[in-house]
C-alpha cells in the first residue's frame, strides 16, 4: 500500500516570495551534472500524482528503473511546498509540481527545470464558489477566501478577467486550505476559491454555487513531473524510465482490465485519504493524458504558449518572479518547438515532448 497521509496536503504556494528567497540562498551555482545510476524523485498527495505512489508500491517504477540499469527512489513528501523546496535545494532530481509553481519556485530561483511529463490538467477540480448566488459578477466587492499566491489565486484572476474585473474589484483573504470549508460554513464568508477535495465538500452545501471552475480555462492548471535539466541531459535513462513507468501505470489505471483498474484507483483513493468513490469523483474533473500521443498533441498545440504567457504575467504582477525581475520576460520558458517566451539568456523552464513521443511511438 501507498503510505497514507493524515495531514491535508495542497498545491499551496503561500508566501512564495519568502520561500523563493530562502531557496535562493541554498541553491548552488550552476554545475554540469554527471552520469549517475541512482536518482531521487519527490511526490505529494493530489489526484494527479497519486499514480506515482501507487506505481512505486506496485514495483512498476522499479521495473522500469531496472530496464535502464538505474535506481529510482520515489519518496512521498507530506508537504507540497516542502517537496518543491527540497527539489530546488538539491535533495531531489525530480518532483511533481504544477506548471505555475514550476515557474515561480525552481525556475525563478535559478534551477533549470524540464517538464518531462504533462500528466493531466485540472478540468473542474478548482473552482470559485459564491454563497446564495449563481452569478459570478456578484463577486464584486466581496472578500474572497483562498490560499494566496496559489493556483486558486490564479484561477480567481482568470475568473475576474472573464467578467471584465480585476483583483481591485474584490478583496483577497489568505486562508489555509485546511480552513476553507469551515470558513465557508460561517455566516460572514460569502466567497471562496479552492480545489478538491475541499471544493466537492463545499459544493455539497445547500447555499453554495460554483460560479467558475477550471473547466472554463482548460489546460491552464497542469500537473507535471519535472526533472533538473542538467540531470536529464546527462542521464536520459532517467527520463525514459520515469516516462515508461508512468504510461504503464496509466495502462492499468485506465485500461481494459476493469478489475485491475478499479483496484488501482481504490488504492490511490485510500492513500489520498478518501475512497474509490471520492477519488473517482476527482478523476472525473481531471483530464489525464493516459495516451501519450494525446499528451504530445497537447504540448505541440498553441495551448502551452498561451497558458504560460498568462501564468508569467500573473507571476510578475504578484512578485513571484523575484524582486529583481524587471518584467514577465525575466525567466525564459522554452516550448517544445524550441521557441522561447521571455529571456533567451535565462531559460530556466523547458517543456519537452521528446520522452512522451518515445512512449507514443513504442520506443521506450
The 8 nearest C-alpha neighbors of each residue, nearest first, counted from 0:
[[1, 56, 2, 266, 53, 270, 57, 3],
 [0, 2, 52, 270, 56, 53, 3, 266],
 [1, 3, 270, 0, 4, 75, 52, 56],
 [4, 2, 270, 1, 5, 271, 272, 269],
 [3, 5, 6, 2, 270, 271, 272, 77],
 [6, 4, 3, 7, 272, 271, 77, 8],
 [5, 7, 4, 8, 77, 78, 272, 177],
 [8, 6, 5, 177, 9, 4, 176, 77],
 [7, 9, 78, 44, 6, 79, 77, 10],
 [10, 8, 11, 79, 7, 176, 45, 44],
 [9, 11, 79, 12, 149, 8, 150, 80],
 [12, 10, 9, 149, 13, 146, 80, 79],
 [11, 13, 149, 148, 15, 14, 10, 80],
 [14, 12, 15, 147, 148, 11, 146, 149],
 [15, 13, 16, 17, 12, 18, 148, 147],
 [16, 14, 18, 17, 13, 12, 19, 319],
 [15, 17, 19, 18, 14, 319, 20, 321],
 [18, 16, 20, 15, 19, 14, 21, 22],
 [19, 17, 15, 21, 20, 16, 22, 14],
 [18, 20, 22, 16, 17, 21, 15, 104],
 [19, 21, 17, 23, 22, 18, 16, 24],
 [22, 20, 18, 19, 23, 24, 17, 25],
 [23, 21, 19, 24, 20, 25, 18, 26],
 [22, 24, 20, 26, 21, 25, 108, 19],
 [23, 25, 22, 21, 26, 20, 27, 19],
 [26, 24, 22, 23, 88, 27, 21, 89],
 [25, 27, 88, 23, 24, 22, 28, 87],
 [28, 26, 25, 29, 88, 30, 24, 89],
 [27, 29, 30, 26, 109, 110, 25, 31],
 [30, 28, 27, 31, 110, 109, 111, 26],
 [29, 31, 32, 28, 229, 27, 33, 230],
 [30, 32, 229, 33, 29, 230, 233, 232],
 [33, 31, 230, 229, 233, 30, 34, 232],
 [34, 32, 233, 35, 31, 230, 234, 229],
 [33, 35, 233, 234, 32, 36, 230, 232],
 [36, 34, 37, 33, 234, 38, 69, 233],
 [35, 37, 69, 70, 38, 68, 34, 234],
 [38, 36, 70, 69, 35, 71, 39, 72],
 [37, 39, 71, 70, 72, 92, 40, 36],
 [38, 40, 72, 91, 92, 71, 73, 93],
 [39, 41, 93, 73, 94, 91, 92, 74],
 [42, 40, 94, 74, 75, 73, 82, 93],
 [41, 43, 75, 95, 94, 76, 74, 40],
 [44, 42, 76, 75, 79, 77, 45, 78],
 [43, 45, 8, 271, 49, 48, 46, 42],
 [46, 44, 48, 47, 49, 43, 271, 9],
 [45, 47, 48, 49, 281, 44, 282, 278],
 [48, 46, 45, 49, 222, 119, 118, 50],
 [47, 49, 45, 50, 46, 51, 44, 43],
 [48, 50, 51, 52, 46, 267, 47, 45],
 [51, 49, 53, 48, 52, 54, 248, 267],
 [52, 50, 54, 49, 53, 48, 55, 42],
 [53, 51, 55, 49, 54, 50, 1, 56],
 [52, 54, 50, 56, 55, 51, 1, 57],
 [55, 53, 59, 51, 57, 52, 56, 60],
 [54, 56, 52, 60, 58, 53, 57, 59],
 [57, 55, 53, 54, 58, 1, 0, 52],
 [58, 56, 54, 55, 59, 53, 60, 0],
 [59, 57, 61, 55, 60, 56, 62, 54],
 [58, 60, 62, 54, 61, 57, 244, 55],
 [59, 61, 55, 244, 63, 62, 58, 54],
 [62, 60, 64, 58, 59, 63, 65, 71],
 [63, 61, 59, 65, 60, 64, 58, 66],
 [62, 64, 66, 240, 65, 60, 61, 244],
 [63, 65, 61, 69, 66, 240, 67, 62],
 [66, 64, 68, 62, 63, 67, 69, 61],
 [65, 67, 63, 64, 68, 62, 240, 69],
 [66, 68, 65, 64, 69, 236, 63, 240],
 [69, 67, 65, 66, 64, 70, 36, 236],
 [68, 70, 36, 64, 67, 37, 65, 71],
 [69, 71, 37, 64, 36, 38, 72, 65],
 [72, 70, 38, 39, 37, 64, 73, 69],
 [71, 73, 39, 40, 38, 74, 70, 37],
 [74, 72, 40, 41, 39, 71, 55, 75],
 [73, 75, 41, 40, 72, 42, 76, 39],
 [74, 76, 42, 43, 41, 77, 73, 52],
 [77, 75, 43, 78, 82, 42, 74, 41],
 [78, 76, 43, 75, 8, 79, 4, 44],
 [79, 77, 81, 76, 8, 80, 82, 43],
 [78, 80, 82, 81, 43, 10, 9, 8],
 [81, 79, 83, 82, 78, 84, 12, 11],
 [80, 82, 84, 78, 79, 83, 85, 76],
 [83, 81, 85, 79, 80, 84, 76, 41],
 [84, 82, 86, 80, 81, 85, 87, 79],
 [83, 85, 87, 81, 86, 82, 88, 80],
 [84, 86, 88, 82, 90, 83, 87, 81],
 [87, 85, 91, 83, 89, 84, 88, 90],
 [86, 88, 84, 105, 85, 89, 83, 110],
 [87, 89, 85, 26, 86, 84, 90, 25],
 [90, 88, 86, 87, 91, 85, 26, 92],
 [89, 91, 85, 86, 88, 92, 87, 39],
 [92, 90, 86, 39, 89, 93, 40, 85],
 [91, 93, 39, 226, 227, 40, 38, 86],
 [92, 94, 226, 40, 225, 91, 41, 227],
 [93, 95, 41, 40, 225, 42, 224, 96],
 [96, 94, 224, 42, 223, 225, 41, 48],
 [95, 97, 223, 222, 94, 101, 224, 100],
 [98, 96, 222, 100, 221, 99, 223, 101],
 [97, 99, 101, 221, 100, 102, 96, 222],
 [100, 98, 102, 101, 97, 310, 103, 150],
 [99, 101, 103, 102, 97, 98, 104, 96],
 [102, 100, 98, 99, 103, 104, 105, 97],
 [101, 103, 106, 100, 99, 104, 107, 348],
 [102, 104, 100, 107, 319, 320, 101, 106],
 [103, 105, 107, 100, 108, 106, 101, 19],
 [106, 104, 108, 110, 87, 107, 101, 109],
 [105, 107, 347, 102, 110, 109, 108, 348],
 [108, 106, 103, 320, 104, 109, 105, 102],
 [109, 107, 105, 106, 23, 104, 110, 19],
 [108, 110, 106, 107, 111, 105, 347, 23],
 [111, 109, 105, 106, 108, 112, 347, 87],
 [112, 110, 347, 228, 106, 348, 227, 109],
 [111, 113, 227, 348, 228, 347, 226, 110],
 [114, 112, 349, 228, 226, 225, 115, 348],
 [115, 113, 225, 350, 116, 349, 224, 223],
 [114, 116, 225, 224, 113, 351, 226, 117],
 [117, 115, 224, 118, 223, 114, 355, 242],
 [118, 116, 223, 119, 222, 294, 224, 221],
 [117, 119, 116, 288, 223, 222, 287, 47],
 [120, 118, 287, 286, 222, 288, 117, 221],
 [119, 121, 221, 286, 218, 220, 222, 285],
 [120, 122, 285, 124, 220, 123, 213, 286],
 [123, 121, 214, 284, 285, 213, 286, 124],
 [122, 124, 213, 214, 284, 212, 125, 121],
 [123, 125, 284, 121, 195, 194, 122, 285],
 [126, 124, 194, 123, 213, 212, 193, 195],
 [125, 127, 212, 192, 211, 193, 213, 209],
 [128, 126, 192, 211, 209, 210, 191, 212],
 [127, 129, 209, 191, 208, 190, 210, 192],
 [130, 128, 190, 208, 189, 207, 132, 209],
 [129, 131, 207, 189, 206, 132, 208, 190],
 [132, 130, 206, 207, 129, 133, 208, 189],
 [133, 131, 134, 130, 129, 208, 137, 207],
 [132, 134, 208, 210, 135, 129, 131, 209],
 [133, 135, 136, 132, 137, 210, 138, 129],
 [136, 134, 210, 137, 138, 133, 211, 129],
 [137, 135, 138, 134, 139, 162, 159, 164],
 [138, 136, 135, 139, 134, 132, 141, 140],
 [137, 139, 136, 141, 135, 140, 169, 129],
 [140, 138, 137, 141, 168, 169, 136, 164],
 [139, 141, 169, 168, 138, 142, 170, 137],
 [142, 140, 169, 138, 139, 143, 170, 190],
 [141, 143, 170, 171, 169, 172, 144, 190],
 [144, 142, 190, 171, 191, 172, 141, 170],
 [143, 145, 191, 172, 174, 173, 171, 190],
 [146, 144, 174, 192, 173, 147, 191, 193],
 [145, 147, 174, 173, 175, 149, 176, 13],
 [146, 148, 173, 149, 13, 152, 145, 12],
 [149, 147, 152, 13, 12, 146, 150, 14],
 [150, 148, 12, 152, 151, 11, 147, 146],
 [149, 151, 153, 152, 154, 148, 99, 220],
 [152, 150, 154, 149, 153, 193, 192, 155],
 [151, 153, 155, 149, 150, 154, 148, 147],
 [152, 154, 150, 156, 151, 155, 157, 149],
 [155, 153, 151, 157, 156, 152, 150, 158],
 [154, 156, 158, 152, 157, 153, 159, 151],
 [157, 155, 153, 159, 154, 158, 160, 152],
 [156, 158, 160, 154, 155, 159, 161, 153],
 [159, 157, 155, 161, 160, 156, 154, 211],
 [160, 158, 164, 156, 161, 157, 165, 162],
 [159, 161, 157, 163, 164, 158, 162, 165],
 [160, 162, 158, 159, 163, 157, 164, 156],
 [163, 161, 160, 159, 164, 136, 158, 135],
 [162, 164, 160, 161, 159, 165, 158, 136],
 [163, 165, 159, 160, 162, 168, 166, 161],
 [166, 164, 167, 159, 168, 160, 156, 163],
 [165, 167, 168, 169, 156, 170, 164, 159],
 [166, 168, 165, 169, 170, 164, 140, 139],
 [167, 169, 166, 139, 165, 140, 164, 170],
 [170, 168, 140, 141, 166, 167, 139, 142],
 [169, 171, 142, 143, 141, 172, 166, 140],
 [170, 172, 143, 142, 144, 173, 169, 145],
 [173, 171, 144, 143, 174, 145, 142, 170],
 [172, 174, 147, 146, 145, 144, 171, 175],
 [175, 173, 145, 146, 144, 172, 176, 179],
 [176, 174, 178, 177, 146, 179, 173, 145],
 [175, 177, 179, 178, 146, 174, 9, 145],
 [176, 178, 175, 179, 7, 180, 197, 174],
 [179, 177, 175, 176, 181, 180, 182, 174],
 [178, 180, 182, 176, 181, 177, 183, 175],
 [181, 179, 183, 182, 178, 201, 184, 197],
 [182, 180, 184, 178, 183, 179, 185, 177],
 [181, 183, 179, 184, 180, 185, 178, 188],
 [182, 184, 180, 188, 185, 181, 179, 189],
 [185, 183, 181, 182, 180, 186, 188, 201],
 [186, 184, 183, 182, 187, 188, 181, 189],
 [185, 187, 188, 184, 189, 183, 182, 130],
 [186, 188, 185, 189, 183, 182, 184, 190],
 [189, 187, 183, 186, 185, 190, 182, 142],
 [188, 190, 130, 129, 187, 183, 191, 141],
 [189, 191, 129, 143, 128, 188, 144, 130],
 [192, 190, 144, 143, 128, 145, 127, 193],
 [191, 193, 127, 145, 126, 151, 128, 144],
 [192, 194, 151, 125, 126, 198, 145, 191],
 [195, 193, 125, 198, 124, 197, 196, 126],
 [196, 194, 198, 197, 124, 199, 125, 281],
 [195, 197, 198, 199, 194, 200, 281, 124],
 [198, 196, 195, 200, 199, 194, 201, 180],
 [199, 197, 195, 194, 201, 200, 196, 193],
 [200, 198, 202, 201, 196, 197, 195, 203],
 [201, 199, 197, 198, 203, 202, 196, 180],
 [202, 200, 198, 203, 199, 204, 180, 197],
 [201, 203, 199, 200, 204, 207, 198, 208],
 [202, 204, 201, 200, 199, 205, 207, 206],
 [205, 203, 207, 201, 202, 206, 200, 184],
 [204, 206, 207, 203, 202, 208, 131, 201],
 [205, 207, 131, 130, 204, 208, 132, 129],
 [208, 206, 130, 204, 202, 205, 129, 128],
 [207, 209, 129, 128, 133, 210, 130, 132],
 [210, 208, 128, 127, 211, 126, 129, 207],
 [209, 211, 135, 133, 128, 208, 127, 134],
 [212, 210, 127, 126, 209, 158, 215, 135],
 [213, 211, 126, 123, 214, 125, 215, 127],
 [212, 214, 123, 215, 216, 122, 125, 121],
 [213, 215, 122, 123, 217, 216, 212, 121],
 [216, 214, 213, 217, 212, 211, 122, 123],
 [215, 217, 213, 214, 219, 218, 212, 157],
 [218, 216, 214, 219, 215, 122, 213, 121],
 [217, 219, 120, 220, 221, 216, 302, 121],
 [220, 218, 306, 217, 216, 221, 120, 121],
 [219, 221, 120, 121, 218, 98, 97, 222],
 [222, 220, 120, 97, 98, 119, 219, 223],
 [221, 223, 97, 119, 118, 120, 96, 117],
 [224, 222, 117, 96, 95, 116, 97, 118],
 [223, 225, 95, 116, 115, 94, 114, 96],
 [224, 226, 114, 115, 113, 93, 94, 223],
 [227, 225, 93, 113, 112, 92, 228, 231],
 [228, 226, 112, 230, 229, 92, 111, 113],
 [227, 229, 112, 231, 113, 230, 111, 226],
 [228, 230, 232, 32, 231, 227, 31, 233],
 [231, 229, 233, 32, 227, 228, 232, 234],
 [230, 232, 234, 228, 235, 229, 233, 227],
 [233, 231, 229, 230, 234, 235, 228, 32],
 [232, 234, 230, 34, 231, 33, 32, 229],
 [233, 235, 231, 236, 232, 34, 237, 230],
 [236, 234, 238, 237, 231, 232, 233, 239],
 [235, 237, 239, 234, 238, 67, 240, 69],
 [238, 236, 240, 235, 239, 234, 241, 231],
 [237, 239, 235, 241, 236, 240, 242, 231],
 [238, 240, 236, 242, 237, 241, 243, 363],
 [239, 241, 63, 243, 237, 64, 242, 238],
 [242, 240, 244, 238, 243, 239, 245, 237],
 [243, 241, 245, 239, 244, 240, 238, 246],
 [242, 244, 240, 245, 246, 241, 239, 363],
 [245, 243, 241, 247, 60, 242, 246, 63],
 [246, 244, 242, 248, 243, 247, 241, 249],
 [245, 247, 249, 248, 243, 244, 250, 242],
 [246, 248, 250, 244, 249, 245, 243, 251],
 [247, 249, 245, 246, 251, 250, 252, 54],
 [248, 250, 246, 252, 289, 247, 251, 253],
 [251, 249, 254, 247, 248, 253, 252, 246],
 [252, 250, 254, 248, 249, 260, 253, 259],
 [251, 253, 260, 249, 250, 254, 263, 248],
 [254, 252, 250, 251, 249, 260, 255, 289],
 [255, 253, 250, 251, 256, 252, 260, 257],
 [254, 256, 257, 253, 260, 251, 250, 259],
 [257, 255, 259, 254, 258, 260, 251, 253],
 [256, 258, 260, 259, 255, 261, 254, 253],
 [259, 257, 261, 260, 256, 262, 263, 255],
 [258, 260, 262, 256, 261, 257, 263, 251],
 [261, 259, 252, 257, 263, 251, 258, 262],
 [262, 260, 264, 258, 263, 259, 265, 257],
 [261, 263, 265, 259, 260, 264, 258, 266],
 [264, 262, 260, 266, 261, 265, 252, 259],
 [263, 265, 267, 261, 266, 262, 268, 275],
 [264, 266, 275, 268, 262, 267, 263, 261],
 [267, 265, 263, 269, 264, 268, 270, 262],
 [268, 266, 264, 270, 265, 269, 49, 271],
 [267, 269, 274, 278, 271, 265, 273, 275],
 [268, 270, 274, 273, 272, 266, 271, 267],
 [269, 271, 3, 267, 268, 272, 1, 266],
 [272, 270, 268, 269, 273, 267, 44, 4],
 [271, 273, 269, 270, 268, 4, 3, 5],
 [272, 274, 268, 269, 277, 271, 278, 275],
 [275, 273, 268, 269, 277, 276, 278, 265],
 [276, 274, 265, 278, 268, 277, 279, 264],
 [277, 275, 279, 274, 278, 280, 273, 268],
 [278, 276, 280, 274, 279, 275, 273, 281],
 [277, 279, 268, 281, 275, 280, 276, 274],
 [278, 280, 282, 276, 281, 277, 275, 283],
 [279, 281, 277, 283, 278, 282, 276, 284],
 [280, 282, 278, 279, 284, 283, 285, 124],
 [283, 281, 279, 285, 284, 280, 278, 46],
 [282, 284, 280, 281, 285, 279, 286, 122],
 [285, 283, 123, 122, 124, 282, 281, 121],
 [286, 284, 121, 122, 282, 283, 120, 287],
 [285, 287, 119, 120, 122, 121, 288, 284],
 [288, 286, 119, 289, 118, 285, 120, 47],
 [287, 289, 294, 290, 119, 118, 293, 291],
 [288, 290, 249, 287, 291, 246, 250, 253],
 [289, 291, 288, 292, 293, 294, 359, 246],
 [292, 290, 294, 359, 293, 355, 289, 358],
 [291, 293, 295, 359, 294, 290, 296, 356],
 [294, 292, 296, 291, 295, 290, 288, 297],
 [293, 295, 291, 297, 288, 292, 296, 298],
 [294, 296, 292, 298, 297, 293, 352, 299],
 [297, 295, 293, 299, 294, 298, 300, 292],
 [296, 298, 294, 300, 295, 299, 293, 302],
 [299, 297, 295, 296, 300, 294, 303, 352],
 [298, 300, 296, 297, 295, 335, 301, 336],
 [301, 299, 297, 302, 298, 296, 303, 304],
 [300, 302, 304, 303, 305, 299, 298, 297],
 [301, 303, 305, 300, 304, 306, 218, 297],
 [304, 302, 306, 305, 301, 307, 298, 300],
 [305, 303, 307, 306, 302, 301, 308, 334],
 [306, 304, 308, 302, 303, 307, 301, 309],
 [307, 305, 303, 309, 219, 308, 304, 302],
 [306, 308, 310, 309, 304, 305, 303, 311],
 [307, 309, 305, 311, 306, 310, 304, 312],
 [310, 308, 306, 312, 307, 311, 313, 305],
 [309, 311, 307, 313, 312, 308, 314, 306],
 [310, 312, 314, 308, 313, 309, 327, 307],
 [313, 311, 315, 309, 314, 310, 327, 316],
 [312, 314, 310, 316, 311, 315, 317, 309],
 [315, 313, 319, 311, 317, 312, 316, 310],
 [314, 316, 318, 312, 327, 317, 313, 320],
 [315, 317, 313, 314, 318, 312, 319, 327],
 [318, 316, 314, 315, 319, 313, 148, 320],
 [317, 319, 315, 320, 316, 321, 314, 322],
 [320, 318, 314, 321, 103, 317, 315, 16],
 [321, 319, 107, 318, 315, 103, 324, 314],
 [322, 320, 319, 323, 324, 318, 107, 16],
 [321, 323, 324, 318, 320, 319, 325, 16],
 [322, 324, 321, 325, 320, 329, 326, 318],
 [323, 325, 329, 321, 322, 326, 320, 327],
 [326, 324, 323, 329, 327, 328, 322, 315],
 [325, 327, 328, 324, 329, 315, 312, 320],
 [328, 326, 315, 329, 312, 311, 341, 330],
 [341, 329, 327, 326, 342, 330, 331, 340],
 [328, 330, 327, 324, 326, 342, 341, 331],
 [331, 329, 328, 345, 342, 346, 341, 347],
 [330, 332, 346, 342, 341, 345, 343, 340],
 [333, 331, 348, 340, 339, 346, 349, 341],
 [332, 334, 339, 349, 338, 337, 350, 348],
 [333, 335, 350, 337, 336, 338, 349, 339],
 [336, 334, 351, 337, 350, 352, 299, 333],
 [335, 337, 334, 338, 299, 333, 351, 339],
 [338, 336, 335, 334, 333, 339, 351, 350],
 [337, 339, 334, 336, 333, 340, 335, 332],
 [340, 338, 333, 332, 341, 334, 331, 343],
 [341, 339, 332, 331, 333, 342, 338, 328],
 [340, 328, 342, 331, 330, 339, 329, 343],
 [341, 343, 331, 344, 345, 328, 329, 330],
 [344, 342, 345, 331, 346, 339, 341, 340],
 [343, 345, 342, 346, 331, 330, 341, 329],
 [346, 344, 331, 342, 343, 330, 347, 329],
 [347, 345, 331, 343, 332, 348, 330, 344],
 [346, 348, 111, 106, 112, 331, 345, 110],
 [349, 347, 332, 112, 106, 113, 346, 111],
 [348, 350, 333, 113, 332, 114, 334, 112],
 [351, 349, 114, 334, 335, 113, 333, 352],
 [350, 352, 335, 353, 115, 114, 349, 334],
 [351, 353, 355, 295, 354, 356, 335, 298],
 [354, 352, 356, 351, 355, 357, 115, 335],
 [353, 355, 357, 356, 352, 239, 358, 242],
 [354, 356, 358, 352, 357, 291, 353, 359],
 [357, 355, 359, 353, 354, 358, 352, 360],
 [356, 358, 362, 354, 360, 355, 359, 363],
 [359, 357, 355, 361, 356, 360, 363, 362],
 [358, 360, 356, 291, 292, 357, 361, 355],
 [361, 359, 357, 358, 362, 356, 363, 292],
 [360, 362, 358, 359, 363, 357, 356, 243],
 [363, 361, 357, 360, 358, 359, 356, 354],
 [362, 358, 361, 357, 243, 239, 240, 360]]
